[in-house]
C-alpha cells in the first residue's frame, strides 16, 4: 500500500495490475472506504477495516475479492448493479454467455462467482464526505454502462478505473459498452484538470495528464482510420474484418473469446462510421464498404 495523501492509499495489485487483478484505493476519514476489490491477497490486511466499498464497475478484476468484505456496505452505479448481483446479470451485461466455452476458461464460466449484496447505488455528482476530504462520483460510461470515476476534491486527485491510459487503449468489447460514451467520458475527465490521476492498471500520473488522456482517446480515432483504410481497399464482411485483428493484433487462446471482443469493438466503430456517412452496408447485408 502506497500513501498518496493523508488518508489516501493506493493498494497496488498483484501481477503488475494485469487481469485478473486491478489496483484498489483505500480512503480513511470519518469512515473507511475501499474503491474496488481486485488488488489481490494484500486486501486481506483490510478485512474488518472497511465500512463501505464503492465499485467502479462490474468486471471481474474489480470485484474479485468482494467476499472478503461481506460485512461492509457495497455500492455501485445502478446500471452495472446486475453484473454483481447475480451470474445471470453478469452474463447479460457482458454477453459472455454467447461465447463457446473453450478449455473451461474462467472468465466465461465465472468460476467462483459470488453474488454481492448491495446497500445502495452511487450516482453522478454524488458527494461522500469523509471529514478530511470529499469524494465526488463521476459517471464515466462507455467501458461499461455504469462505469464511474472518483474525484477526491480537496486533493485534486481522480481515480479513473478502466480509463486506464494503457498502451492498448480504450476497451469497449462488451455488447453493453458504448464507443461514443467512452469518448465523452474521456473529455469529461480532461475537463476536471486533476493534478494526480490514478487508474486501475497503470502507474500514477502527475505530469502531462491532459496530453495522456488525449493520447488515450486518440487510439479510438486511429482504429477508425485503420478500419476505414481497409474498407477503401474493397468491401469486406464483418468476419473478414475480424480476421485482420486490427484491434488486438492477435487472438490468443481461447480465440473465440478474443474474436467476440474484436467483433463487438469493430461493430461499434462501424455503427459510428455509418452515422458519419463514411461507411455503408451493401444490399446483400453482409459486406461493408467505404463511401
C-alpha atoms as one frame of an Amber mdcrd trajectory, in Angstrom:
protein
   0.000   0.000   0.000   1.323   3.393  -1.007   0.153   6.513   0.837  -0.514
   9.305  -1.627  -2.103  11.925   0.625  -3.255  11.999   4.245  -5.932   9.318
   4.454  -5.448   8.057   0.873  -3.597   4.861  -0.093  -3.134   3.196  -3.464
  -3.433  -0.558  -2.961  -1.150  -1.906  -5.659  -2.426  -5.030  -7.362  -0.694
  -8.324  -7.875   0.748  -9.292 -11.266   1.554  -5.638 -12.034  -2.208  -4.965
 -12.134  -2.737  -7.163 -15.178  -6.001  -9.070 -15.476  -7.431 -10.628 -13.356
  -6.056  -8.013 -10.933  -6.573  -4.254 -10.650  -5.402  -1.546  -8.275  -7.712
  -0.553  -5.413  -7.906   2.711  -3.480  -8.264   2.865   0.314  -9.526   6.031
   1.980  -9.661   6.681   5.710 -11.516   9.609   7.229 -14.543   9.613   9.487
 -15.325   6.308   7.791 -13.084   3.876   5.943 -13.807   3.345   2.280 -12.401
   0.988  -0.363 -12.750   1.505  -4.103 -12.710  -1.844  -5.960 -11.573  -5.191
  -4.596  -9.320  -6.546  -7.321  -5.861  -5.913  -5.863  -5.360  -9.495  -4.678
  -4.245 -11.072  -1.408  -2.986  -7.764   0.040  -6.631  -6.826   0.632  -6.803
  -9.397   3.429  -4.991  -6.798   5.557  -8.032  -4.556   5.282 -10.611  -7.158
   6.289 -12.601  -5.686   9.164 -11.299  -2.182   8.446 -13.638  -1.132   5.636
 -17.025   0.455   6.284 -18.012   0.936   2.648 -16.931  -0.468  -0.699 -17.507
   1.525  -3.870 -17.230  -0.434  -7.110 -16.154   1.391 -10.254 -17.926  -1.208
 -12.411 -18.899  -4.873 -12.518 -15.925  -6.501 -14.289 -14.331  -9.445 -12.512
 -10.923  -7.860 -11.926 -12.592  -5.059  -9.958 -14.891  -7.143  -7.778 -12.830
 -10.295  -7.330 -12.472 -10.051  -3.526 -15.898  -8.693  -2.630 -16.457 -11.688
  -0.353 -13.635 -10.506   1.935 -15.763  -7.522   2.890 -19.116  -9.195   3.434
 -19.737  -7.008   6.499 -19.153  -3.797   4.561 -21.788  -1.779   2.696 -21.410
  -2.157  -1.083 -22.382   0.480  -3.636 -22.175   0.541  -7.437 -23.895   2.526
 -10.191 -27.363   1.098 -10.823 -26.602   0.375 -14.497 -23.834  -2.047 -13.508
 -25.590  -3.497 -10.469 -26.935  -6.588 -12.301 -23.349  -7.605 -13.052 -22.519
  -8.163  -9.375 -25.900  -9.225  -8.031 -26.079 -12.497  -9.988 -24.209 -14.572
 -12.531 -27.195 -14.213 -14.843 -26.893 -10.425 -14.604 -23.179 -10.628 -15.304
 -23.727 -12.664 -18.450 -26.452 -10.319 -19.684 -24.197  -7.261 -19.380 -21.017
  -8.906 -20.606 -22.565 -11.084 -23.305 -20.110 -13.841 -22.435 -22.825 -16.464
 -22.437 -22.719 -16.106 -26.234 -19.109 -17.302 -26.402 -18.435 -21.027 -26.877
 -16.548 -22.298 -23.854 -13.020 -23.414 -24.671 -10.912 -25.171 -22.089 -13.217
 -24.251 -19.210 -11.805 -20.718 -19.280 -12.570 -18.854 -16.066 -13.915 -15.556
 -17.426 -16.527 -17.368 -19.491 -17.887 -19.735 -16.885 -17.246 -17.326 -13.976
 -15.753 -19.883 -11.589 -16.150 -18.713  -8.020 -18.747 -16.038  -8.796 -20.278
 -14.862  -5.519 -23.332 -12.584  -5.603 -22.785  -9.238  -3.895 -25.479  -7.805
  -1.644 -25.778  -4.090  -2.365 -26.654  -1.480   0.234 -27.369   1.190  -2.368
 -26.193   2.870  -5.538 -23.754   5.615  -6.449 -24.749   8.240  -8.998 -23.198
  11.052 -10.958 -22.409  14.134  -8.874 -22.945  12.386  -5.557 -20.561  13.540
  -2.825 -19.334  11.364   0.019 -17.988  13.378   2.952 -15.227  11.579   4.853
 -14.457  14.567   7.051 -10.871  15.150   5.930 -11.881  15.133   2.285 -14.811
  14.579  -0.058 -15.289  12.010  -2.801 -17.334  13.063  -5.842 -18.753  10.377
  -8.121 -18.141  10.964 -11.820 -20.244   8.722 -14.062 -17.973   7.808 -16.987
 -19.878   5.287 -19.136 -18.531   3.594 -22.235 -16.316   0.836 -20.891 -19.461
  -0.381 -19.135 -22.843   1.375 -18.787 -22.278   2.216 -15.115 -18.510   2.780
 -15.087 -17.558   5.511 -12.607 -14.511   7.574 -11.697 -13.915   9.096  -8.266
 -12.660  12.627  -7.631 -11.044  13.441  -4.272 -11.870  17.111  -4.393  -9.514
  18.521  -1.772  -6.517  16.709  -3.236  -7.414  17.322  -6.902  -6.971  13.589
  -7.419  -9.089  11.357  -9.642  -9.270   7.565  -9.764 -10.355   6.733 -13.311
 -10.586   2.923 -13.022 -10.547   1.400 -16.526  -9.983   4.646 -18.348  -6.537
   3.364 -17.625  -4.052   5.017 -20.027  -2.576   1.645 -21.015  -0.900   1.314
 -24.397  -3.701  -0.970 -25.612  -6.126   1.932 -25.393  -9.848   2.108 -24.603
 -11.625  -1.240 -24.295 -15.299  -1.485 -25.300 -15.654  -5.167 -26.025 -18.926
  -5.972 -24.275 -22.255  -5.615 -26.120 -23.278  -3.098 -23.435 -20.153  -0.978
 -23.976 -20.578   2.281 -25.871 -17.904   3.866 -28.038 -19.428   7.360 -28.183
 -19.984   7.469 -24.437 -16.388   6.383 -23.876 -15.128   9.354 -25.877 -17.408
  11.724 -23.962 -16.222  10.310 -20.640 -12.581  10.944 -21.523 -13.427  14.535
 -22.483 -15.167  14.979 -19.150 -12.162  13.716 -17.222  -9.941  16.116 -19.158
 -12.197  18.992 -18.110 -11.542  18.203 -14.429  -7.849  19.093 -14.889  -6.624
  16.898 -11.986  -3.081  17.136 -10.674  -2.929  13.406  -9.849  -4.584  10.708
 -11.938  -4.829   7.111 -10.732  -6.043   4.173 -12.790  -6.718   0.509 -12.225
  -3.948  -0.827 -14.429  -1.160   1.743 -14.730   1.174   3.896 -12.654   0.022
   7.163 -11.024   0.258  10.117 -13.398   1.335  13.584 -12.225   2.663  15.135
 -15.447   1.085  15.799 -18.836  -2.223  14.400 -17.633  -4.303  16.142 -20.292
  -1.911  15.031 -23.023  -2.007  11.440 -21.730  -5.811  11.412 -21.722  -5.933
  12.947 -25.195  -3.482  10.339 -26.444  -5.555   7.561 -24.935  -8.660   8.886
 -26.698  -6.784   9.244 -29.996  -6.366   5.462 -30.145 -10.083   5.279 -30.906
  -9.591   7.620 -33.870  -6.583   5.591 -35.035  -8.632   2.388 -35.002 -11.357
   4.078 -37.045  -8.822   5.268 -39.607  -7.285   1.805 -39.948 -10.747   0.303
 -40.417 -11.679   2.938 -42.990  -8.485   2.364 -44.979  -9.174  -1.364 -45.051
 -12.635  -0.734 -46.452 -11.225   1.640 -49.068  -9.302  -1.377 -50.346 -12.599
  -3.096 -51.023 -15.827  -4.244 -49.362 -15.456  -6.758 -46.550 -17.702  -8.810
 -44.343 -17.601  -8.444 -40.606 -15.833 -11.796 -40.292 -13.184 -10.680 -42.773
 -12.593  -7.536 -40.716 -12.317  -9.604 -37.540  -9.735 -11.827 -39.232  -7.479
  -8.768 -39.697  -7.109  -8.495 -35.883  -6.799  -4.721 -36.157  -7.857  -4.143
 -32.516  -5.988  -6.854 -30.628  -3.172  -7.612 -33.055  -3.516 -11.327 -32.333
  -6.133 -13.668 -30.919  -4.577 -15.913 -28.248  -6.408 -18.834 -26.712  -9.276
 -19.003 -26.241  -9.605 -17.496 -29.717 -13.400 -17.433 -29.683 -13.312 -15.039
 -26.753 -10.951 -12.601 -28.421 -12.884 -12.816 -31.674 -16.005 -11.984 -29.676
 -14.369  -8.885 -28.203 -12.931  -7.900 -31.591 -16.340  -8.330 -33.206 -18.036
  -6.092 -30.648 -15.426  -3.355 -30.904 -15.325  -3.327 -34.715 -19.131  -3.351
 -34.849 -19.254  -0.271 -32.630 -16.835   1.516 -34.945 -18.871   0.545 -37.999
 -22.040   1.889 -36.391 -20.363   5.234 -35.662 -18.869   5.386 -39.174 -22.274
   4.705 -40.718 -23.728   7.637 -38.776 -20.867   9.810 -40.062 -21.635   8.769
 -43.636 -18.242   7.083 -44.069 -19.454   3.507 -44.436 -22.494   1.719 -45.790
 -23.733  -1.864 -45.978 -24.291  -3.383 -49.398 -27.757  -4.601 -50.324 -26.710
  -8.153 -49.535 -26.438  -7.081 -45.913 -23.111  -8.828 -45.496 -20.449  -6.513
 -46.912 -19.367  -3.128 -45.574 -17.862  -0.612 -47.954 -16.328   2.843 -47.648
 -18.108   5.846 -49.173
